[in-house]
C-alpha cells in the first residue's frame, strides 16, 4: 500500500532502473575493453610526449572502429539467434496446445 491507502501496481515488463543500470555497466565494460586493447596495441612503450603521435592516433581510430564493427556484427548474430529461439518456443507451445486440445 502507498501513502494514500491505495495498492501500488508494478508496471508490467522489466524494471527500467535495472535495465538502465545493466546497459550502463555494459557500455562501461565495452569502453574499458576498447581502451585497454587499442592502447596496448597502438601506443608506443616509450612515451616521450604527453599526447599521442599522429600514427598512434590513426591506429587507435582504426582499432576502435574495427572493435565497434565487430561488436555490431556479433550483436546482429545474437539477435537473429534469439529471434529463432523465440520462434521455436512459440511453435512448440502451439504444438503442445494443439496436442492437448485434441484429447
C-alpha positions in Angstrom: 0.0 0.0 0.0 1.1 3.5 -0.7 0.7 6.6 1.5 -2.9 7.2 0.4 -4.0 3.7 1.2 -4.2 2.5 -2.3 -2.5 -0.6 -3.5 0.5 0.1 -5.7 0.7 -1.6 -9.1 4.0 -2.6 -10.5 4.4 -1.9 -14.3 4.4 -5.0 -16.5 7.7 -5.8 -18.0 11.3 -5.4 -17.0 12.3 -2.9 -14.3 13.5 0.3 -16.1 16.1 1.1 -13.4 17.6 -2.4 -13.7 17.6 -2.1 -17.5 19.4 1.3 -17.4 21.9 0.1 -14.8 22.7 -3.0 -16.9 23.0 -1.0 -20.0 25.4 1.5 -18.3 27.5 -1.4 -17.0 27.6 -2.9 -20.5 28.8 0.3 -22.1 31.4 0.9 -19.3 32.7 -2.6 -19.9 32.8 -2.1 -23.6 34.7 1.2 -23.2 37.2 -0.3 -20.8 37.9 -3.2 -23.2 38.3 -0.9 -26.2 40.6 1.4 -24.2 42.8 -1.4 -22.9 43.1 -3.3 -26.3 43.6 -0.3 -28.5 46.0 1.5 -26.2 48.2 -1.6 -25.7 48.1 -2.2 -29.5 48.7 1.4 -30.7 50.6 3.3 -28.1 54.4 3.1 -28.0 56.0 1.7 -24.9 58.4 4.7 -24.6 56.3 7.8 -24.0 58.2 11.0 -24.9 55.2 13.3 -25.2 52.0 13.7 -23.1 50.0 13.4 -26.3 49.7 10.6 -28.8 51.6 10.8 -32.0 49.8 11.0 -35.4 50.4 7.3 -36.2 49.2 6.3 -32.7 46.0 8.3 -33.1 45.3 6.8 -36.5 45.9 3.3 -35.2 43.6 4.0 -32.2 40.9 5.3 -34.5 41.1 2.3 -36.8 41.2 -0.1 -33.8 38.1 1.5 -32.2 36.2 1.4 -35.5 37.1 -2.3 -36.0 36.2 -3.2 -32.5 32.8 -1.5 -32.7 32.1 -3.0 -36.1 32.9 -6.5 -34.7 30.6 -5.8 -31.7 27.8 -4.8 -34.1 28.2 -7.9 -36.2 28.1 -10.1 -33.1 25.0 -8.3 -31.8 23.2 -8.9 -35.1 24.1 -12.7 -35.0 22.9 -12.9 -31.4 19.7 -11.0 -32.2 18.9 -13.5 -35.0 19.7 -16.4 -32.8 17.4 -15.0 -30.1 14.6 -14.4 -32.6 14.9 -18.0 -33.9 14.8 -19.3 -30.3 11.6 -17.3 -29.6 10.0 -18.6 -32.8 10.9 -22.2 -31.9 9.5 -21.8 -28.4 6.3 -20.3 -29.9 5.9 -23.2 -32.4 6.5 -25.7 -29.5 3.8 -24.1 -27.4 1.4 -24.0 -30.3 2.1 -27.7 -31.0 1.6 -28.6 -27.3 -1.7 -26.6 -27.3 -2.9 -28.4 -30.5 -2.0 -31.8 -29.0 -3.6 -31.0 -25.7 -6.7 -29.6 -27.3 -7.3 -32.8 -29.4 -7.8 -35.1 -26.3 
